[in-house]
Amino acid sequence: MNIKETFDSEAHEYDFTSRAVNIYFDEALDTLVENISITKTNPRILDVCCGTAILTEKVANKFPKASFTGVDFSTGMLEIAKERMKNYNFTTFVCDVCDSEKMKELGKYDLIISSFGIHNIHGFNNKQIALNNVLAHLNAGGQYLTCDLLKGENKKENKHFFNFQKEWLLKTYNKKETKDWLKLLSEEDDPETLQNNLTLLKNVGLTDASLVWKKEFLAIIKGIK
């Protein structure tokens, strides 16, 4: 399975599927925006794994004078992102965040955000590489906020999360479509436990890495550099 090809092929459907598949999607993104605490009127903001820039636009509505960079490895997603953000100061950067050399080309940012992206990177060590690459570009005193899926702490919790995901999908899809989605998600997704997510951020030197919001297996975590 090639995750990049999957995202490229579904780019034009992503706005719909992201809400149909990802639990509490808009509530989570709106909550993330509410927890942004920067005082600059024209901050530099980096959206990591930005997709079609749904989160970027929500942040831009709050900080219209900010300059934005959207990073994603899917050119299909970024084409839609550029159209969505055409009325804002927005540039795109095509890159896999695990590509340590190419990521060095980015500048510094006052705020870095991410949503529903890091869990697609398989393996704790690869996630650590990605976050090292990303957070090297956060200014001292800058804030990082991420909204992403969680893995359960035990088999019982994981079974509950699976059943919750199944019922969420059944709100939109029939039983066969739901089964197909569950299979795809089991192949694409590799979330970490809450504790592992906090450890990843502490390992890159963020202070006050903490949970700010959680519903079922979805969480918002923040940290300060």
Secondary structure, 3 states (H helix, E strand, C coil): CCHHHHHHHCHHHHHHHHHHHCCCHHHHHHHHHHCCCCCCCCCEEEEECCCCCHHHHHHHHHCCCCEEEEEECCHHHHHHHHHHCCCCEEEEEECCCCCHHHHCCCCCEEEEEEECCHHHCCCHHHHHHHHHHHHCCEEEEEEEEEEEEECCCCHHHHHHHHHHHHHHHCCCCCHHHHHHHHHHHHHHCCCECHHHHHHHHHHCCCEEEEEEEEECCEEEEEEEC
